[in-house]
Amino acid sequence: MPIIYTIPEIRKYVKAWKEEGLSIGFVPTMGFLHEGHKSLIERAVKENDRVIVSDFVNPTQFGPKEDLKTYPRDLDRDSQLCEQAGASLLFCPSPEEMYSEDYTTYVNMEQLSEELCGKSRPNHFRGVCTVVTKLFHIVTPHCAYFGKKDAQQLAIIQRMVRDLNFDIKIVGCPIIREEDGLAKSSRNTYLNPHERKAALVLSQALNLGKQHLLQGETSSNVLIDAMTRQIEQEPLAKIDYINIVDASSMQLIETVNRPVLCAMAVYIGKTRLIDNFFWPE
Ligand code: PAF
C-alpha cells in the first residue's frame, strides 16, 4: 500500500481511479490508529472500489495549551493497520504541505459549534472544518467516514457538506469500545493503569443516564445531575461538561422530547476524554 506525502501525487492517483470509473471512499484521521479507525476503514472498503486514509495531525484544530506537540504518532503501525484493513493508499502530508506560511483562509461554522466541545475548545471546529474542506478538495471522495464518538464533529461536517454543497456522502459509524466499555481513542494511550480504570466512569455515567431515560425521565437537569453525581464519585475525574443537546442543531435543550445527543468531556488526570450517546439510540 503506497504512502503518499504530497498533494500533486495523491491527485494523480485519484484522477487515474476516477478515469477508470472507480468509487473512492475516504477516512480522514490524525493517526495513531486503533480499532475504531479500523472499523471505519473496513466499512469504507466494503462500500467503495478504492479507499484513501489520511493521517495528519492538524495543527489548526489544537488550542495553544493543548496536546499538539505530544499527540501520539506511529506511522509504521498506522500503515500496517491500514493495509490489513484493506485501504488502497495512506496520505500523510506534512503541515507545510497543507498550510503555507502565509495561510489565511478558514471555514467557520456557526451555531452547531457553540456548545459542548466548541465551548471548551474555541476555534477547534474552525480548524476541523478547514482541514476537512481542504482534504475533501484534495481527495474528492464519493463517500467519507467519521466516527460517532466525535458526535458534534460528525453533525458539523454533515451540516458543512450540506451548506457548502460538497458532492460527498458522509457516513457516521458506531463508537467502538473496549470490552469494559471505555470508548476507543488515541488519547487513551496517555492513561496510566489507575487512570485507565478511572476512565470507565464516563461510559458508566452515560449508562446511568440511559437507564433514567428508559424509566421515562425527560428533564435534562435531572439527567445531568445524576450523571454528574456518578462522575464526582471518581477522585481522578474532573468534569469539563455534561450536556444534552438537540441532535441536529447541537443547541442545549431542557426537555428530552425529540432526538438528542447526550455528551460529556471529562478529564481523567490530565487527559481529556469524550463520550456520548444519541437518544433514541
Ligand atoms: O476526528 C479526527 O481525527 C479529526 O478531527 C479529523 C476529522 C481527521 C480532522 O483533523
py3Dmol code that shows the C-alpha trace and the ligand (Angstrom):
import py3Dmol

protein = """\
ATOM      1  CA  MET A   1       0.000   0.000   0.000  1.00  0.00           C
ATOM      2  CA  PRO A   2       1.596   3.281  -1.094  1.00  0.00           C
ATOM      3  CA  ILE A   3       2.210   6.089   1.404  1.00  0.00           C
ATOM      4  CA  ILE A   4       1.855   9.454  -0.301  1.00  0.00           C
ATOM      5  CA  TYR A   5       3.210  12.698   1.104  1.00  0.00           C
ATOM      6  CA  THR A   6       2.303  15.353  -1.458  1.00  0.00           C
ATOM      7  CA  ILE A   7      -0.902  16.820  -2.862  1.00  0.00           C
ATOM      8  CA  PRO A   8       0.077  16.568  -6.575  1.00  0.00           C
ATOM      9  CA  GLU A   9       0.949  12.893  -6.124  1.00  0.00           C
ATOM     10  CA  ILE A  10      -2.351  11.945  -4.476  1.00  0.00           C
ATOM     11  CA  ARG A  11      -4.241  13.888  -7.135  1.00  0.00           C
ATOM     12  CA  LYS A  12      -2.588  11.660  -9.787  1.00  0.00           C
ATOM     13  CA  TYR A  13      -3.926   8.503  -8.094  1.00  0.00           C
ATOM     14  CA  VAL A  14      -7.408   9.974  -7.678  1.00  0.00           C
ATOM     15  CA  LYS A  15      -7.506  11.131 -11.330  1.00  0.00           C
ATOM     16  CA  ALA A  16      -6.467   7.708 -12.612  1.00  0.00           C
ATOM     17  CA  TRP A  17      -9.035   5.913 -10.437  1.00  0.00           C
ATOM     18  CA  LYS A  18     -11.814   8.275 -11.479  1.00  0.00           C
ATOM     19  CA  GLU A  19     -10.894   7.789 -15.158  1.00  0.00           C
ATOM     20  CA  GLU A  20     -11.421   4.055 -14.590  1.00  0.00           C
ATOM     21  CA  GLY A  21     -14.860   4.833 -13.120  1.00  0.00           C
ATOM     22  CA  LEU A  22     -13.902   3.618  -9.627  1.00  0.00           C
ATOM     23  CA  SER A  23     -15.631   4.892  -6.486  1.00  0.00           C
ATOM     24  CA  ILE A  24     -13.471   6.431  -3.757  1.00  0.00           C
ATOM     25  CA  GLY A  25     -14.069   6.195  -0.015  1.00  0.00           C
ATOM     26  CA  PHE A  26     -12.152   8.450   2.363  1.00  0.00           C
ATOM     27  CA  VAL A  27     -11.290   8.063   6.058  1.00  0.00           C
ATOM     28  CA  PRO A  28      -9.685  11.226   7.481  1.00  0.00           C
ATOM     29  CA  THR A  29      -7.699  10.588  10.682  1.00  0.00           C
ATOM     30  CA  MET A  30      -4.999  12.123  12.853  1.00  0.00           C
ATOM     31  CA  GLY A  31      -3.157   8.806  13.009  1.00  0.00           C
ATOM     32  CA  PHE A  32      -2.222   6.557  15.937  1.00  0.00           C
ATOM     33  CA  LEU A  33      -4.954   4.332  14.593  1.00  0.00           C
ATOM     34  CA  HIS A  34      -6.994   1.915  16.711  1.00  0.00           C
ATOM     35  CA  GLU A  35      -9.931  -0.476  16.296  1.00  0.00           C
ATOM     36  CA  GLY A  36     -12.322   2.478  15.916  1.00  0.00           C
ATOM     37  CA  HIS A  37     -10.417   3.744  12.859  1.00  0.00           C
ATOM     38  CA  LYS A  38     -10.086   0.174  11.576  1.00  0.00           C
ATOM     39  CA  SER A  39     -13.871  -0.218  11.636  1.00  0.00           C
ATOM     40  CA  LEU A  40     -14.234   2.989   9.563  1.00  0.00           C
ATOM     41  CA  ILE A  41     -11.672   1.767   7.012  1.00  0.00           C
ATOM     42  CA  GLU A  42     -13.295  -1.682   6.789  1.00  0.00           C
ATOM     43  CA  ARG A  43     -16.706  -0.122   6.216  1.00  0.00           C
ATOM     44  CA  ALA A  44     -15.229   2.145   3.527  1.00  0.00           C
ATOM     45  CA  VAL A  45     -13.559  -0.869   1.881  1.00  0.00           C
ATOM     46  CA  LYS A  46     -16.912  -2.698   1.751  1.00  0.00           C
ATOM     47  CA  GLU A  47     -18.684   0.246   0.167  1.00  0.00           C
ATOM     48  CA  ASN A  48     -16.072   1.615  -2.300  1.00  0.00           C
ATOM     49  CA  ASP A  49     -13.658   0.425  -5.003  1.00  0.00           C
ATOM     50  CA  ARG A  50     -10.706   2.354  -3.525  1.00  0.00           C
ATOM     51  CA  VAL A  51     -10.132   3.719  -0.019  1.00  0.00           C
ATOM     52  CA  ILE A  52      -7.850   6.590   0.933  1.00  0.00           C
ATOM     53  CA  VAL A  53      -6.906   7.117   4.586  1.00  0.00           C
ATOM     54  CA  SER A  54      -5.332  10.420   5.622  1.00  0.00           C
ATOM     55  CA  ASP A  55      -3.002  10.606   8.600  1.00  0.00           C
ATOM     56  CA  PHE A  56      -2.476  14.261   9.527  1.00  0.00           C
ATOM     57  CA  VAL A  57      -2.250  15.808  12.991  1.00  0.00           C
ATOM     58  CA  ASN A  58      -3.946  19.055  12.074  1.00  0.00           C
ATOM     59  CA  PRO A  59      -2.364  21.999  13.936  1.00  0.00           C
ATOM     60  CA  THR A  60      -5.270  24.398  13.338  1.00  0.00           C
ATOM     61  CA  GLN A  61      -7.684  22.371  15.484  1.00  0.00           C
ATOM     62  CA  PHE A  62      -5.492  22.443  18.608  1.00  0.00           C
ATOM     63  CA  GLY A  63      -5.596  25.289  21.130  1.00  0.00           C
ATOM     64  CA  PRO A  64      -2.316  26.890  22.313  1.00  0.00           C
ATOM     65  CA  LYS A  65      -2.357  24.889  25.592  1.00  0.00           C
ATOM     66  CA  GLU A  66      -3.448  21.581  24.045  1.00  0.00           C
ATOM     67  CA  ASP A  67      -1.512  18.431  23.163  1.00  0.00           C
ATOM     68  CA  LEU A  68      -0.406  19.157  19.548  1.00  0.00           C
ATOM     69  CA  LYS A  69       3.272  18.507  20.325  1.00  0.00           C
ATOM     70  CA  THR A  70       2.694  15.344  22.358  1.00  0.00           C
ATOM     71  CA  TYR A  71      -0.148  13.887  20.254  1.00  0.00           C
ATOM     72  CA  PRO A  72       0.846  10.225  19.730  1.00  0.00           C
ATOM     73  CA  ARG A  73       2.280   9.320  16.330  1.00  0.00           C
ATOM     74  CA  ASP A  74       3.343   5.970  14.803  1.00  0.00           C
ATOM     75  CA  LEU A  75       3.327   5.916  11.021  1.00  0.00           C
ATOM     76  CA  ASP A  76       4.673   2.340  10.705  1.00  0.00           C
ATOM     77  CA  ARG A  77       1.911   0.926  12.871  1.00  0.00           C
ATOM     78  CA  ASP A  78      -0.697   3.084  11.116  1.00  0.00           C
ATOM     79  CA  SER A  79       0.356   1.930   7.662  1.00  0.00           C
ATOM     80  CA  GLN A  80       0.227  -1.736   8.769  1.00  0.00           C
ATOM     81  CA  LEU A  81      -3.277  -1.286  10.185  1.00  0.00           C
ATOM     82  CA  CYS A  82      -4.440   0.474   7.007  1.00  0.00           C
ATOM     83  CA  GLU A  83      -3.025  -2.281   4.825  1.00  0.00           C
ATOM     84  CA  GLN A  84      -4.635  -5.021   6.965  1.00  0.00           C
ATOM     85  CA  ALA A  85      -7.977  -3.227   6.842  1.00  0.00           C
ATOM     86  CA  GLY A  86      -7.767  -3.109   3.035  1.00  0.00           C
ATOM     87  CA  ALA A  87      -7.013   0.588   2.401  1.00  0.00           C
ATOM     88  CA  SER A  88      -5.623   1.435  -1.048  1.00  0.00           C
ATOM     89  CA  LEU A  89      -3.429   4.355  -0.022  1.00  0.00           C
ATOM     90  CA  LEU A  90      -2.287   6.338   3.008  1.00  0.00           C
ATOM     91  CA  PHE A  91      -1.996  10.109   2.582  1.00  0.00           C
ATOM     92  CA  CYS A  92       0.413  11.612   5.065  1.00  0.00           C
ATOM     93  CA  PRO A  93       1.063  15.283   4.273  1.00  0.00           C
ATOM     94  CA  SER A  94       3.400  17.467   6.341  1.00  0.00           C
ATOM     95  CA  PRO A  95       1.977  20.618   7.993  1.00  0.00           C
ATOM     96  CA  GLU A  96       3.907  22.655   5.375  1.00  0.00           C
ATOM     97  CA  GLU A  97       2.240  20.677   2.566  1.00  0.00           C
ATOM     98  CA  MET A  98      -1.200  21.548   3.959  1.00  0.00           C
ATOM     99  CA  TYR A  99      -0.625  25.101   5.220  1.00  0.00           C
ATOM    100  CA  SER A 100       1.614  27.633   3.506  1.00  0.00           C
ATOM    101  CA  GLU A 101       3.455  30.098   5.760  1.00  0.00           C
ATOM    102  CA  ASP A 102       1.038  32.896   4.836  1.00  0.00           C
ATOM    103  CA  TYR A 103      -2.120  30.759   5.092  1.00  0.00           C
ATOM    104  CA  THR A 104      -5.237  32.866   5.908  1.00  0.00           C
ATOM    105  CA  THR A 105      -8.417  31.052   4.799  1.00  0.00           C
ATOM    106  CA  TYR A 106     -10.674  29.295   7.324  1.00  0.00           C
ATOM    107  CA  VAL A 107     -14.085  27.619   7.270  1.00  0.00           C
ATOM    108  CA  ASN A 108     -16.194  28.587  10.259  1.00  0.00           C
ATOM    109  CA  MET A 109     -19.440  27.007  11.372  1.00  0.00           C
ATOM    110  CA  GLU A 110     -21.945  28.997  13.414  1.00  0.00           C
ATOM    111  CA  GLN A 111     -24.486  27.625  15.919  1.00  0.00           C
ATOM    112  CA  LEU A 112     -23.526  23.922  15.830  1.00  0.00           C
ATOM    113  CA  SER A 113     -20.060  24.668  17.156  1.00  0.00           C
ATOM    114  CA  GLU A 114     -21.186  26.867  20.067  1.00  0.00           C
ATOM    115  CA  GLU A 115     -21.873  24.235  22.740  1.00  0.00           C
ATOM    116  CA  LEU A 116     -20.128  21.073  24.018  1.00  0.00           C
ATOM    117  CA  CYS A 117     -16.530  20.809  22.758  1.00  0.00           C
ATOM    118  CA  GLY A 118     -16.911  24.099  20.880  1.00  0.00           C
ATOM    119  CA  LYS A 119     -17.338  25.900  24.188  1.00  0.00           C
ATOM    120  CA  SER A 120     -14.291  24.396  25.895  1.00  0.00           C
ATOM    121  CA  ARG A 121     -12.121  24.346  22.748  1.00  0.00           C
ATOM    122  CA  PRO A 122     -12.563  27.713  20.990  1.00  0.00           C
ATOM    123  CA  ASN A 123     -11.522  27.529  17.306  1.00  0.00           C
ATOM    124  CA  HIS A 124     -11.354  23.710  17.412  1.00  0.00           C
ATOM    125  CA  PHE A 125     -14.180  23.243  14.919  1.00  0.00           C
ATOM    126  CA  ARG A 126     -12.895  26.070  12.733  1.00  0.00           C
ATOM    127  CA  GLY A 127      -9.708  24.004  12.389  1.00  0.00           C
ATOM    128  CA  VAL A 128     -11.654  20.785  11.780  1.00  0.00           C
ATOM    129  CA  CYS A 129     -13.923  22.348   9.125  1.00  0.00           C
ATOM    130  CA  THR A 130     -10.937  23.964   7.431  1.00  0.00           C
ATOM    131  CA  VAL A 131      -8.816  20.837   7.225  1.00  0.00           C
ATOM    132  CA  VAL A 132     -11.730  18.582   6.254  1.00  0.00           C
ATOM    133  CA  THR A 133     -12.664  21.045   3.477  1.00  0.00           C
ATOM    134  CA  LYS A 134      -9.067  21.032   2.241  1.00  0.00           C
ATOM    135  CA  LEU A 135      -8.874  17.225   2.396  1.00  0.00           C
ATOM    136  CA  PHE A 136     -12.202  16.897   0.568  1.00  0.00           C
ATOM    137  CA  HIS A 137     -10.893  19.183  -2.203  1.00  0.00           C
ATOM    138  CA  ILE A 138      -7.665  17.195  -2.447  1.00  0.00           C
ATOM    139  CA  VAL A 139      -9.141  13.678  -2.289  1.00  0.00           C
ATOM    140  CA  THR A 140     -12.555  14.417  -3.925  1.00  0.00           C
ATOM    141  CA  PRO A 141     -14.076  11.218  -2.479  1.00  0.00           C
ATOM    142  CA  HIS A 142     -17.573   9.904  -3.181  1.00  0.00           C
ATOM    143  CA  CYS A 143     -18.075   8.932   0.488  1.00  0.00           C
ATOM    144  CA  ALA A 144     -16.298   9.927   3.709  1.00  0.00           C
ATOM    145  CA  TYR A 145     -16.443   8.045   7.013  1.00  0.00           C
ATOM    146  CA  PHE A 146     -16.475   9.564  10.523  1.00  0.00           C
ATOM    147  CA  GLY A 147     -16.928   8.000  13.969  1.00  0.00           C
ATOM    148  CA  LYS A 148     -19.863   8.838  16.229  1.00  0.00           C
ATOM    149  CA  LYS A 149     -17.519   9.213  19.209  1.00  0.00           C
ATOM    150  CA  ASP A 150     -16.883  12.708  17.842  1.00  0.00           C
ATOM    151  CA  ALA A 151     -20.626  13.242  17.539  1.00  0.00           C
ATOM    152  CA  GLN A 152     -20.517  17.032  17.393  1.00  0.00           C
ATOM    153  CA  GLN A 153     -17.798  16.865  14.739  1.00  0.00           C
ATOM    154  CA  LEU A 154     -19.950  14.473  12.695  1.00  0.00           C
ATOM    155  CA  ALA A 155     -23.003  16.773  12.955  1.00  0.00           C
ATOM    156  CA  ILE A 156     -20.873  19.768  11.953  1.00  0.00           C
ATOM    157  CA  ILE A 157     -19.355  18.012   8.955  1.00  0.00           C
ATOM    158  CA  GLN A 158     -22.769  16.789   7.795  1.00  0.00           C
ATOM    159  CA  ARG A 159     -24.061  20.357   8.008  1.00  0.00           C
ATOM    160  CA  MET A 160     -20.977  21.800   6.298  1.00  0.00           C
ATOM    161  CA  VAL A 161     -21.312  19.354   3.403  1.00  0.00           C
ATOM    162  CA  ARG A 162     -24.969  20.340   3.026  1.00  0.00           C
ATOM    163  CA  ASP A 163     -24.380  24.090   3.413  1.00  0.00           C
ATOM    164  CA  LEU A 164     -21.366  24.246   1.082  1.00  0.00           C
ATOM    165  CA  ASN A 165     -22.780  21.755  -1.479  1.00  0.00           C
ATOM    166  CA  PHE A 166     -19.996  19.201  -1.346  1.00  0.00           C
ATOM    167  CA  ASP A 167     -20.974  16.235  -3.536  1.00  0.00           C
ATOM    168  CA  ILE A 168     -19.846  13.757  -0.855  1.00  0.00           C
ATOM    169  CA  LYS A 169     -21.885  11.270   1.180  1.00  0.00           C
ATOM    170  CA  ILE A 170     -20.998  11.435   4.880  1.00  0.00           C
ATOM    171  CA  VAL A 171     -21.271   8.121   6.718  1.00  0.00           C
ATOM    172  CA  GLY A 172     -21.422   8.107  10.531  1.00  0.00           C
ATOM    173  CA  CYS A 173     -20.129   4.885  12.123  1.00  0.00           C
ATOM    174  CA  PRO A 174     -20.739   3.433  15.615  1.00  0.00           C
ATOM    175  CA  ILE A 175     -18.440   4.037  18.592  1.00  0.00           C
ATOM    176  CA  ILE A 176     -16.059   1.119  19.144  1.00  0.00           C
ATOM    177  CA  ARG A 177     -15.470   0.307  22.818  1.00  0.00           C
ATOM    178  CA  GLU A 178     -13.018  -1.727  24.859  1.00  0.00           C
ATOM    179  CA  GLU A 179     -14.600  -4.809  26.456  1.00  0.00           C
ATOM    180  CA  ASP A 180     -15.141  -2.913  29.711  1.00  0.00           C
ATOM    181  CA  GLY A 181     -16.956  -0.043  27.951  1.00  0.00           C
ATOM    182  CA  LEU A 182     -14.241   2.617  27.517  1.00  0.00           C
ATOM    183  CA  ALA A 183     -14.628   4.261  24.102  1.00  0.00           C
ATOM    184  CA  LYS A 184     -11.526   3.653  21.965  1.00  0.00           C
ATOM    185  CA  SER A 185      -9.442   6.785  21.492  1.00  0.00           C
ATOM    186  CA  SER A 186      -5.867   7.596  20.511  1.00  0.00           C
ATOM    187  CA  ARG A 187      -5.692   9.640  23.735  1.00  0.00           C
ATOM    188  CA  ASN A 188      -6.351   6.522  25.905  1.00  0.00           C
ATOM    189  CA  THR A 189      -2.645   5.876  25.481  1.00  0.00           C
ATOM    190  CA  TYR A 190      -1.935   8.809  27.868  1.00  0.00           C
ATOM    191  CA  LEU A 191      -3.694   6.982  30.759  1.00  0.00           C
ATOM    192  CA  ASN A 192      -1.660   5.179  33.445  1.00  0.00           C
ATOM    193  CA  PRO A 193      -3.214   1.975  34.877  1.00  0.00           C
ATOM    194  CA  HIS A 194      -5.068   3.850  37.692  1.00  0.00           C
ATOM    195  CA  GLU A 195      -6.415   6.409  35.257  1.00  0.00           C
ATOM    196  CA  ARG A 196      -7.378   3.700  32.773  1.00  0.00           C
ATOM    197  CA  LYS A 197      -9.595   2.156  35.470  1.00  0.00           C
ATOM    198  CA  ALA A 198     -10.996   5.546  36.489  1.00  0.00           C
ATOM    199  CA  ALA A 199     -11.844   6.336  32.840  1.00  0.00           C
ATOM    200  CA  LEU A 200     -14.628   3.752  32.979  1.00  0.00           C
ATOM    201  CA  VAL A 201     -16.680   6.321  34.836  1.00  0.00           C
ATOM    202  CA  LEU A 202     -17.611   8.016  31.534  1.00  0.00           C
ATOM    203  CA  SER A 203     -19.405   5.035  29.999  1.00  0.00           C
ATOM    204  CA  GLN A 204     -20.868   4.115  33.405  1.00  0.00           C
ATOM    205  CA  ALA A 205     -22.365   7.578  33.834  1.00  0.00           C
ATOM    206  CA  LEU A 206     -23.761   7.500  30.295  1.00  0.00           C
ATOM    207  CA  ASN A 207     -25.350   4.115  31.000  1.00  0.00           C
ATOM    208  CA  LEU A 208     -26.933   5.591  34.110  1.00  0.00           C
ATOM    209  CA  GLY A 209     -28.327   8.449  32.014  1.00  0.00           C
ATOM    210  CA  LYS A 210     -29.769   5.905  29.559  1.00  0.00           C
ATOM    211  CA  GLN A 211     -31.407   3.960  32.411  1.00  0.00           C
ATOM    212  CA  HIS A 212     -33.133   7.124  33.647  1.00  0.00           C
ATOM    213  CA  LEU A 213     -34.321   7.883  30.118  1.00  0.00           C
ATOM    214  CA  LEU A 214     -35.665   4.347  29.782  1.00  0.00           C
ATOM    215  CA  GLN A 215     -37.559   4.874  33.037  1.00  0.00           C
ATOM    216  CA  GLY A 216     -39.221   7.927  31.475  1.00  0.00           C
ATOM    217  CA  GLU A 217     -37.129  10.815  32.853  1.00  0.00           C
ATOM    218  CA  THR A 218     -37.191  13.734  30.400  1.00  0.00           C
ATOM    219  CA  SER A 219     -35.668  16.619  32.372  1.00  0.00           C
ATOM    220  CA  SER A 220     -32.157  17.435  31.131  1.00  0.00           C
ATOM    221  CA  ASN A 221     -31.256  18.866  34.539  1.00  0.00           C
ATOM    222  CA  VAL A 222     -32.281  15.699  36.391  1.00  0.00           C
ATOM    223  CA  LEU A 223     -30.391  13.502  33.914  1.00  0.00           C
ATOM    224  CA  ILE A 224     -27.285  15.672  34.008  1.00  0.00           C
ATOM    225  CA  ASP A 225     -27.349  15.795  37.829  1.00  0.00           C
ATOM    226  CA  ALA A 226     -27.492  12.004  38.048  1.00  0.00           C
ATOM    227  CA  MET A 227     -24.534  11.606  35.670  1.00  0.00           C
ATOM    228  CA  THR A 228     -22.602  14.384  37.432  1.00  0.00           C
ATOM    229  CA  ARG A 229     -23.011  12.696  40.824  1.00  0.00           C
ATOM    230  CA  GLN A 230     -21.752   9.404  39.396  1.00  0.00           C
ATOM    231  CA  ILE A 231     -18.641  11.041  37.906  1.00  0.00           C
ATOM    232  CA  GLU A 232     -17.919  13.030  41.051  1.00  0.00           C
ATOM    233  CA  GLN A 233     -17.540   9.758  42.943  1.00  0.00           C
ATOM    234  CA  GLU A 234     -14.333   9.112  40.982  1.00  0.00           C
ATOM    235  CA  PRO A 235     -11.479  11.101  42.574  1.00  0.00           C
ATOM    236  CA  LEU A 236      -9.349  11.156  39.387  1.00  0.00           C
ATOM    237  CA  ALA A 237     -12.180  12.583  37.275  1.00  0.00           C
ATOM    238  CA  LYS A 238     -12.922  16.265  36.668  1.00  0.00           C
ATOM    239  CA  ILE A 239     -15.927  17.200  34.529  1.00  0.00           C
ATOM    240  CA  ASP A 240     -15.378  19.583  31.627  1.00  0.00           C
ATOM    241  CA  TYR A 241     -19.023  19.369  30.522  1.00  0.00           C
ATOM    242  CA  ILE A 242     -22.043  17.066  30.549  1.00  0.00           C
ATOM    243  CA  ASN A 243     -24.814  18.323  28.273  1.00  0.00           C
ATOM    244  CA  ILE A 244     -27.909  17.257  26.414  1.00  0.00           C
ATOM    245  CA  VAL A 245     -28.437  18.938  23.046  1.00  0.00           C
ATOM    246  CA  ASP A 246     -30.804  18.720  20.106  1.00  0.00           C
ATOM    247  CA  ALA A 247     -29.284  16.058  17.830  1.00  0.00           C
ATOM    248  CA  SER A 248     -29.436  18.269  14.781  1.00  0.00           C
ATOM    249  CA  SER A 249     -28.819  21.870  15.958  1.00  0.00           C
ATOM    250  CA  MET A 250     -26.460  20.928  18.834  1.00  0.00           C
ATOM    251  CA  GLN A 251     -28.253  23.538  20.976  1.00  0.00           C
ATOM    252  CA  LEU A 252     -28.948  22.878  24.667  1.00  0.00           C
ATOM    253  CA  ILE A 253     -32.441  21.632  25.475  1.00  0.00           C
ATOM    254  CA  GLU A 254     -34.359  21.467  28.762  1.00  0.00           C
ATOM    255  CA  THR A 255     -36.654  18.545  27.975  1.00  0.00           C
ATOM    256  CA  VAL A 256     -35.898  15.362  26.082  1.00  0.00           C
ATOM    257  CA  ASN A 257     -38.876  15.493  23.716  1.00  0.00           C
ATOM    258  CA  ARG A 258     -37.032  14.986  20.396  1.00  0.00           C
ATOM    259  CA  PRO A 259     -33.865  13.192  19.185  1.00  0.00           C
ATOM    260  CA  VAL A 260     -30.966  14.309  21.379  1.00  0.00           C
ATOM    261  CA  LEU A 261     -27.268  13.842  21.890  1.00  0.00           C
ATOM    262  CA  CYS A 262     -26.106  13.349  25.449  1.00  0.00           C
ATOM    263  CA  ALA A 263     -22.378  14.141  25.506  1.00  0.00           C
ATOM    264  CA  MET A 264     -19.629  14.609  28.034  1.00  0.00           C
ATOM    265  CA  ALA A 265     -15.975  15.592  28.268  1.00  0.00           C
ATOM    266  CA  VAL A 266     -14.175  14.553  31.436  1.00  0.00           C
ATOM    267  CA  TYR A 267     -10.554  14.957  32.466  1.00  0.00           C
ATOM    268  CA  ILE A 268      -9.027  11.799  33.907  1.00  0.00           C
ATOM    269  CA  GLY A 269      -5.852  13.193  35.409  1.00  0.00           C
ATOM    270  CA  LYS A 270      -4.560  15.436  32.628  1.00  0.00           C
ATOM    271  CA  THR A 271      -6.237  13.510  29.808  1.00  0.00           C
ATOM    272  CA  ARG A 272      -9.460  14.906  28.378  1.00  0.00           C
ATOM    273  CA  LEU A 273     -11.788  12.129  27.209  1.00  0.00           C
ATOM    274  CA  ILE A 274     -15.129  12.450  25.421  1.00  0.00           C
ATOM    275  CA  ASP A 275     -18.046  10.032  25.100  1.00  0.00           C
ATOM    276  CA  ASN A 276     -21.743  10.225  24.223  1.00  0.00           C
ATOM    277  CA  PHE A 277     -24.919   8.529  23.124  1.00  0.00           C
ATOM    278  CA  PHE A 278     -27.740   9.526  20.815  1.00  0.00           C
ATOM    279  CA  TRP A 279     -31.289   9.144  22.137  1.00  0.00           C
ATOM    280  CA  PRO A 280     -33.306   7.374  20.888  1.00  0.00           C
ATOM    281  CA  GLU A 281     -30.388   5.069  20.097  1.00  0.00           C
TER     282      GLU A 281
END
"""
ligand_1 = """\
10
PAF
O -11.520 13.175 14.051
C -10.334 13.442 13.723
O -9.428 12.619 13.835
C -10.025 14.823 13.169
O -10.755 15.815 13.809
C -10.174 14.918 11.637
C -11.602 14.717 11.198
C -9.277 13.892 10.973
C -9.729 16.303 11.169
O -8.415 16.576 11.512
"""
view = py3Dmol.view(width=600, height=400)
view.addModel(protein, "pdb")
view.setStyle({"model": 0}, {"cartoon": {"style": "trace"}})
view.addModel(ligand_1, "xyz")
view.setStyle({"model": 1}, {"stick": {}})
view.zoomTo()
view.show()
